[in-house]
Amino acid sequence: MSECPLAQGLGVDASEAACATARANALRNGVADRSRFVVADWAGPLAAKFDLILSNPPYIPQRELARLAPSVRDYDPVRALDGGADGLDPYRRLASQIPLILAEGGLLVLEIGAGQEADVVAILAREGLVHRGSRADLGGHPRAICFTLA
């Protein structure tokens, strides 16, 4: 937001502690006057349309949680990591909600786990979203995928 002085942002998280941290970060970075944060379960209570939606949902399959590096496993809350049996549960939940809140001409960017690109693209395509490209992380794995409305 600091790069776009007219932008306004709304952060949504299921954790009040995460929202408090985000509020403090917005203040520290000089964007608190253009930022709001709400505790909510995904996009359910949102009634507005958004030009840009960014999400880093939990995407680790449950069976892999115990094998995560201690720097991740011992730092992040389990609910921020656990993506369900196959790591895709949050994408299934988001897929039906995104078309209701993404503005015409808007962009959705999702973080994904290694090996999840094709599955996430298929999940969102079933809801009418169009995959517009992916960007790899430093290890060469697709990590951010972009979608628009059809």
Secondary structure as UniProt FT lines:
FT   TURN            2..3
FT   TURN            5..6
FT   STRAND          9..13
FT   HELIX           16..28
FT   TURN            29..30
FT   HELIX           32..34
FT   STRAND          35..39
FT   TURN            42..45
FT   STRAND          50..55
FT   HELIX           62..67
FT   HELIX           70..73
FT   TURN            74..75
FT   HELIX           78..80
FT   TURN            85..86
FT   HELIX           89..101
FT   STRAND          102..111
FT   TURN            114..115
FT   HELIX           117..125
FT   TURN            126..128
FT   STRAND          129..136
FT   TURN            138..139
FT   STRAND          142..149
//
